Amino acid sequence: MAAAEISNGNFSESCSITKTLKPLGTAPLDEDTIAHYVLPLFSCILKRDVKETYLANHSLGRPLDATINDLAEGMNAWYTHLDEAWDPWWKEMDAWRAATANLLNASRADCIVPKTSAGQGLRSVLNSFGTPPRVLTTTGEFDSLDHILKQYATTNHATVTWVAAREDGCFYVNDLIDKLNDVDLVVVSHVFFATGQILADLPQLISATHQVNAYILLDVYHSYGVLPLDVTALDIDFAVAGSYKYLRGGPGACWLYVSPKILMTERTTRDTGWFAKKDPFSYHRAIPPILADGGNRWLESTFNPLSFYQARAGLTFVTTIGVSRLRAWSLKQKRFIAEALRRNGVFCRGEGEEYGAFLIVSHKNSSDFVTRLKTAGVNVDARNEGVRLTPDILNTETQLTRAVEIIAELF
């Protein structure tokens, strides 16, 4: 297709998603309505269902058909306008920030600062301290954040205290609160990536952190799009996540949330770039730099504008369906799998409301087990000895039944 033939959707694809899903109203989901209204929006990716049942929805989320057209729209701006493409690209970034803020109940769109990864967001926060920060975290953080904190500690750019899980494998806020003395920043997951545990009593930890004049950064990657999130009600200082998983937006469309309280101060970061300047396209080179207002002062250098187009359809889909309704369906699917596994003599963790979106099946040779399952047509992954299974709104009951049979047979 020639560049001139690529349609400029101007949100037409997202409007189509909203229109298609409108007949769902606010009623609970069921297989019939999903088959009629939801599955047609994913016809391209669902062609893969003939060869596998995809239960790695906690990893790379499956895209909507609209996503490829949204990307084409962003590319068309480049082909059509060349350097003037930055006008529609910047507007797309602003629209993405506003839509993300809306899903999180953030009070301002500029609280959402675009990043290419959650790790980039963490580095921005670490580099906002005048001296090496004293960080409190857990041994259960995702590899990227864990690696960054270890590297900062190793190079004397941070002092890090690690809190381990208890014997039951879970983390508890009281264990973190007990170590809050002489801490500048708490970095902790809302839902832990290896186990799916939701960190209980989170408001208690946030309050205790603020009482010692420290900040808290919440990793919500495994709760964003899974659990209803209200960053305003939680009163958190920072959060990181992205669209790679449950928002179906692929890699690169990540964000750092910076609370309005912080945006009202002069706090900024050494992780910066020319887009953090006030009126960056004026090319003023003042010393010290004149920074943009609000969340834009946390921007960095030239970003990939196509990531915002890439994330558009998934963000529209999740917002329109509603996270609470998706959560209710997820819990129903998890119960279905867990009960079916038990009937086949296989036990799992993660079924209840105290867990995120995925189930864990323990297996001493998890990597080999995952390989055999993929060969048999069940796409899952493993973290340590835990095999992660995540049912999704696109998975039918027939698929889940067949997946359970294969898991039980190969277990």
C-alpha positions as MATLAB code, in Angstrom:
seq = 'MAAAEISNGNFSESCSITKTLKPLGTAPLDEDTIAHYVLPLFSCILKRDVKETYLANHSLGRPLDATINDLAEGMNAWYTHLDEAWDPWWKEMDAWRAATANLLNASRADCIVPKTSAGQGLRSVLNSFGTPPRVLTTTGEFDSLDHILKQYATTNHATVTWVAAREDGCFYVNDLIDKLNDVDLVVVSHVFFATGQILADLPQLISATHQVNAYILLDVYHSYGVLPLDVTALDIDFAVAGSYKYLRGGPGACWLYVSPKILMTERTTRDTGWFAKKDPFSYHRAIPPILADGGNRWLESTFNPLSFYQARAGLTFVTTIGVSRLRAWSLKQKRFIAEALRRNGVFCRGEGEEYGAFLIVSHKNSSDFVTRLKTAGVNVDARNEGVRLTPDILNTETQLTRAVEIIAELF';
ca = [
       0.000    0.000    0.000;
       1.426    3.395   -0.963;
       1.844    5.941    1.786;
      -0.735    8.250    0.226;
      -3.285    5.439    0.380;
      -2.923    4.888    4.118;
      -6.015    6.236    5.796;
      -5.699    8.982    8.390;
      -8.029    7.438   10.929;
      -8.219   10.447   13.268;
      -9.439    8.110   16.010;
     -11.967    6.476   13.657;
     -10.731    3.024   14.661;
     -11.098    3.828   18.361;
     -14.577    5.241   17.743;
     -15.429    2.007   15.943;
     -14.295   -0.026   18.962;
     -16.449    2.053   21.284;
     -19.444    1.786   18.935;
     -19.041   -1.980   18.551;
     -18.928   -2.512   22.313;
     -21.729   -0.077   23.174;
     -24.503   -2.738   23.043;
     -22.774   -4.510   25.947;
     -23.997   -1.763   28.227;
     -22.953   -2.387   31.808;
     -24.147   -5.980   32.096;
     -21.736   -8.695   33.244;
     -19.824  -10.473   30.496;
     -20.758  -13.912   29.222;
     -19.466  -16.146   26.446;
     -22.269  -15.299   24.024;
     -21.817  -11.522   24.237;
     -18.041  -11.867   24.062;
     -18.321  -14.033   20.955;
     -20.702  -11.571   19.308;
     -19.158   -8.226   20.232;
     -15.576   -8.757   21.398;
     -13.978  -11.534   19.356;
     -14.632   -9.859   15.973;
     -12.383   -6.992   17.098;
      -9.486   -9.482   17.291;
     -10.015  -11.507   14.113;
      -6.385  -11.253   12.936;
      -4.675  -12.493   16.096;
      -7.340  -15.138   16.739;
      -6.273  -16.921   13.555;
      -3.473  -18.304   15.738;
      -6.037  -20.231   17.777;
      -5.950  -23.059   15.257;
      -2.452  -23.941   16.449;
      -2.366  -22.926   20.121;
      -4.260  -21.786   23.175;
      -2.603  -18.582   24.301;
      -2.381  -18.386   28.099;
       0.597  -16.017   28.271;
      -1.715  -13.003   28.404;
       0.243  -11.770   31.458;
       3.215  -11.340   29.117;
       2.624   -9.863   25.660;
      -1.028   -8.911   25.299;
      -2.886   -9.753   22.105;
      -3.577   -6.758   19.832;
      -6.834   -5.640   18.263;
      -7.334   -5.537   14.517;
      -7.486   -1.734   14.785;
      -3.910   -1.521   16.034;
      -2.321   -2.001   12.622;
      -4.472    0.785   11.171;
      -3.641    3.065   14.077;
       0.047    2.468   13.412;
      -0.521    3.188    9.731;
      -2.062    6.517   10.697;
       1.062    7.483   12.602;
       3.261    6.404    9.704;
       1.071    8.304    7.254;
       1.809   11.525    9.121;
       5.511   10.894    8.496;
       5.043   10.115    4.797;
       2.671   13.019    4.241;
       4.098   15.790    6.417;
       7.743   14.854    7.067;
       9.059   17.178    9.796;
       5.621   18.705   10.311;
       4.438   15.270   11.447;
       5.435   16.342   14.950;
       2.175   18.276   15.198;
      -0.133   15.198   14.917;
       2.411   13.066   16.769;
       2.442   15.443   19.736;
      -1.360   15.564   19.747;
      -1.427   11.757   19.802;
       0.912   11.754   22.797;
      -1.349   14.233   24.597;
      -4.417   12.103   23.830;
      -2.647    8.979   25.131;
      -1.620   10.764   28.325;
      -5.184   11.981   28.914;
      -6.695    8.537   28.264;
      -4.164    6.861   30.552;
      -4.794    9.419   33.289;
      -8.531    8.811   32.947;
      -8.121    5.038   33.382;
      -6.026    5.609   36.517;
      -8.225    8.421   37.879;
      -5.250   10.761   37.847;
      -6.376   14.350   38.293;
      -4.150   15.748   35.523;
      -3.087   14.365   32.156;
       0.451   15.625   32.633;
       0.798   13.378   35.692;
       1.434   10.706   33.053;
       4.973   11.018   31.721;
       5.748    8.879   28.652;
       8.598    6.398   29.063;
       9.818    3.525   26.938;
       9.974    1.167   29.929;
       9.075    0.957   33.596;
      12.797    0.868   34.324;
      13.236    4.237   32.652;
      10.573    5.599   34.987;
      12.393    4.229   38.027;
      15.674    5.802   36.893;
      13.948    9.170   36.527;
      12.780    8.976   40.130;
      16.149    7.779   41.469;
      17.830   10.645   39.647;
      15.473   13.208   41.157;
      17.303   13.042   44.503;
      20.151   15.447   45.175;
      22.196   12.758   46.930;
      22.135    8.964   46.543;
      18.703    7.951   47.847;
      18.138    5.402   50.581;
      15.776    2.891   48.982;
      13.627    0.223   50.607;
      12.362   -2.536   48.336;
      11.628   -6.277   48.226;
      13.356   -9.275   46.729;
      10.207   -9.886   44.662;
      10.459   -6.960   42.259;
      10.518   -7.526   38.503;
      13.955   -8.180   37.031;
      14.296   -4.802   35.331;
      13.625   -2.733   38.461;
      15.565   -5.195   40.587;
      18.563   -4.967   38.233;
      18.517   -1.163   38.172;
      18.409   -0.940   41.968;
      21.289   -3.408   42.279;
      23.349   -1.471   39.749;
      22.679    1.828   41.546;
      23.681    0.211   44.837;
      26.802   -1.359   43.335;
      27.946    1.984   41.881;
      27.148    3.880   45.112;
      24.318    5.852   43.505;
      21.815    4.457   46.019;
      21.714    2.565   49.300;
      19.239   -0.277   49.027;
      17.631   -2.372   51.762;
      15.912   -5.565   50.620;
      12.935   -7.174   52.370;
      12.449  -10.882   51.706;
       9.227  -12.869   51.527;
       8.168  -14.888   54.546;
       8.151  -18.675   54.623;
       4.784  -18.744   52.872;
       6.362  -16.959   49.900;
       4.346  -13.767   50.449;
       5.364  -10.200   51.209;
       3.774   -8.194   54.028;
       3.588   -4.435   54.476;
       4.516   -4.670   58.160;
       7.909   -6.085   57.183;
       8.475   -2.992   55.049;
       7.089   -0.583   57.643;
       9.478   -2.004   60.250;
      12.411   -0.859   58.085;
      11.191    2.629   57.157;
      13.708    4.468   59.321;
      16.241    6.465   57.277;
      14.474    5.758   53.977;
      13.944    8.236   51.133;
      12.082    6.027   48.670;
      10.052    2.816   48.846;
       9.883    0.772   45.619;
       7.334   -2.037   45.704;
       4.970   -3.969   43.447;
       1.206   -3.821   43.700;
       1.022   -7.328   42.180;
       4.198   -9.422   42.289;
       5.262  -10.702   38.892;
       6.415  -14.191   39.940;
       3.512  -15.172   42.209;
       0.606  -12.883   41.354;
       0.244  -11.886   45.017;
      -1.557   -8.582   45.533;
       0.208   -6.616   48.254;
      -2.431   -6.377   50.997;
      -2.862   -3.319   53.234;
      -1.173   -1.032   50.701;
      -2.773    2.174   52.093;
      -1.164    1.374   55.452;
       2.287    1.250   53.824;
       1.684    4.461   51.862;
       0.590    6.311   55.000;
       3.552    5.039   57.033;
       5.938    6.021   54.222;
       4.618    9.574   54.147;
       4.792    9.828   57.932;
       8.587    9.492   57.730;
       8.701   12.035   54.854;
       9.655    9.406   52.298;
       8.252    8.801   48.831;
       6.707    5.637   47.423;
       6.981    4.299   43.868;
       4.441    1.604   43.045;
       5.059   -0.859   40.226;
       1.546   -1.464   38.867;
       2.518   -3.311   35.677;
       0.626   -6.452   36.761;
      -2.385   -4.544   38.099;
      -2.795   -1.967   35.303;
      -5.798   -3.207   33.336;
      -6.353   -6.057   35.817;
      -7.490   -4.310   39.004;
      -9.378   -1.012   39.244;
      -6.692    1.559   40.056;
      -7.223    4.986   41.592;
      -3.880    6.710   42.003;
      -5.551    9.759   43.511;
      -7.289    7.787   46.246;
      -4.129    5.780   46.954;
      -2.153    9.020   47.397;
       0.994    7.506   45.879;
       3.889    9.686   44.789;
       5.079    7.726   41.759;
       3.969    4.695   39.768;
       5.281    2.871   36.711;
       3.612    0.568   34.204;
       2.961    0.189   30.496;
       0.744   -1.199   27.776;
       2.777   -4.329   26.981;
       0.574   -6.734   28.922;
      -3.063   -6.248   29.799;
      -3.503   -3.017   27.809;
      -2.629   -4.809   24.542;
      -0.386   -1.962   23.375;
       2.897   -3.754   22.773;
       6.375   -2.631   23.849;
       7.457    0.970   24.300;
       4.205    2.589   25.497;
       5.105    2.903   29.177;
       4.657    5.673   31.684;
       5.769    7.228   34.936;
       3.024    8.673   37.109;
       4.094   11.751   39.087;
       1.578   12.965   41.648;
       0.113   16.490   41.420;
       1.691   17.294   44.792;
       5.117   16.701   43.320;
       4.297   18.518   40.088;
       3.450   21.600   42.132;
       7.039   21.673   43.412;
      10.260   22.385   41.539;
      11.322   18.745   41.755;
      12.797   17.362   38.564;
      15.302   14.746   37.456;
      18.751   14.436   35.958;
      17.231   11.880   33.565;
      16.264   14.631   31.179;
      16.333   15.725   27.560;
      15.398   18.595   25.311;
      11.666   17.851   25.396;
      11.753   18.721   29.117;
      12.629   22.309   28.194;
      10.034   25.052   28.107;
       9.015   25.459   24.446;
      11.595   22.926   23.165;
      11.140   23.848   19.503;
      12.318   27.407   20.189;
      15.814   25.944   20.772;
      16.655   28.339   23.607;
      19.834   27.198   25.381;
      19.658   28.978   28.730;
      21.983   28.124   31.629;
      20.524   26.720   33.802;
      17.871   25.231   31.504;
      14.378   26.696   31.634;
      12.202   23.670   32.236;
       8.639   23.071   31.113;
       5.761   23.306   33.537;
       4.188   20.325   35.294;
       4.779   16.807   34.059;
       6.542   17.931   30.897;
       9.613   18.790   32.948;
       9.970   15.007   33.445;
      10.117   14.329   29.701;
      13.392   13.275   28.115;
      14.824   13.296   24.605;
      13.097   12.508   21.315;
      10.565    9.738   21.854;
       9.035    7.196   19.491;
       5.652    8.751   18.624;
       4.372    5.560   17.001;
       4.112    3.892   20.413;
       1.134    6.110   21.255;
      -0.701    5.035   18.100;
       0.256    1.443   18.856;
      -1.308    1.687   22.319;
      -4.480    3.500   21.263;
      -6.815    0.591   20.430;
      -5.976   -1.457   23.522;
      -6.450    1.531   25.806;
      -9.797    2.275   24.183;
     -10.862   -1.352   24.503;
     -10.016   -1.688   28.200;
     -11.569    1.679   29.044;
     -14.773    0.856   27.170;
     -15.204   -2.647   28.604;
     -14.191   -1.446   32.070;
     -11.512   -2.862   34.341;
     -14.018   -3.970   36.990;
     -15.933   -6.013   34.439;
     -12.723   -7.519   33.039;
     -11.666   -8.391   36.584;
     -14.948  -10.188   37.292;
     -14.570  -12.232   34.103;
     -10.934  -13.002   34.914;
     -11.867  -14.326   38.361;
     -14.545  -16.519   36.809;
     -12.063  -17.935   34.281;
      -9.421  -18.540   36.953;
     -11.924  -20.463   39.065;
     -12.919  -22.547   36.050;
      -9.296  -23.519   35.332;
      -8.412  -24.137   38.990;
     -11.413  -26.401   39.552;
     -10.756  -28.292   36.324;
      -7.090  -28.763   37.249;
      -8.031  -30.090   40.698;
     -10.389  -32.621   39.148;
      -7.391  -33.809   37.134;
      -5.101  -34.000   40.165;
      -3.159  -30.798   39.459;
      -3.146  -27.988   42.017;
      -2.449  -24.302   41.448;
      -2.184  -20.994   43.308;
      -3.699  -17.655   42.405;
      -7.374  -18.496   42.151;
      -8.717  -16.010   44.672;
      -9.245  -12.262   44.780;
      -5.979  -11.806   46.674;
      -4.114  -12.523   43.437;
      -3.778  -10.770   40.095;
      -4.641  -12.200   36.687;
      -2.598  -15.374   36.535;
      -2.502  -18.825   38.101;
       0.684  -20.629   39.154;
       1.269  -24.352   38.686;
       4.407  -25.470   40.524;
       6.704  -27.841   38.663;
      10.286  -28.733   39.572;
      11.283  -28.768   35.883;
       9.226  -25.760   34.873;
      11.258  -24.767   31.803;
      11.004  -28.240   30.320;
       7.315  -28.411   31.224;
       6.675  -25.094   29.432;
       8.512  -26.336   26.339;
       6.408  -29.506   26.242;
       3.199  -27.536   26.753;
       4.051  -25.158   23.898;
       4.803  -28.111   21.636;
       1.376  -29.497   22.531;
      -0.296  -26.178   21.741;
      -0.583  -24.438   25.129;
       1.399  -21.187   25.254;
       2.498  -20.370   28.829;
       5.700  -19.283   30.570;
       7.560  -19.917   33.824;
       9.214  -17.918   36.568;
      11.431  -20.101   38.751;
       9.401  -23.241   39.545;
       6.071  -21.574   38.820;
       4.330  -22.005   35.468;
       2.100  -18.990   34.842;
      -1.313  -19.373   33.191;
      -3.465  -16.357   32.407;
      -6.930  -16.802   30.927;
      -8.163  -13.864   28.929;
     -11.426  -12.497   27.574;
     -10.421  -13.985   24.202;
     -10.128  -17.533   25.612;
     -13.260  -19.648   25.271;
     -14.340  -22.252   27.798;
     -13.670  -24.930   25.183;
     -10.080  -23.722   24.842;
      -9.560  -23.655   28.588;
     -10.952  -27.173   28.964;
      -8.610  -28.492   26.295;
      -5.641  -26.631   27.840;
      -6.361  -28.203   31.241;
      -6.469  -31.661   29.668;
      -3.062  -31.105   28.074;
      -1.564  -29.700   31.279;
      -2.836  -32.647   33.288;
      -1.601  -35.143   30.677;
       1.934  -33.683   30.573;
       2.230  -32.805   34.258;
];
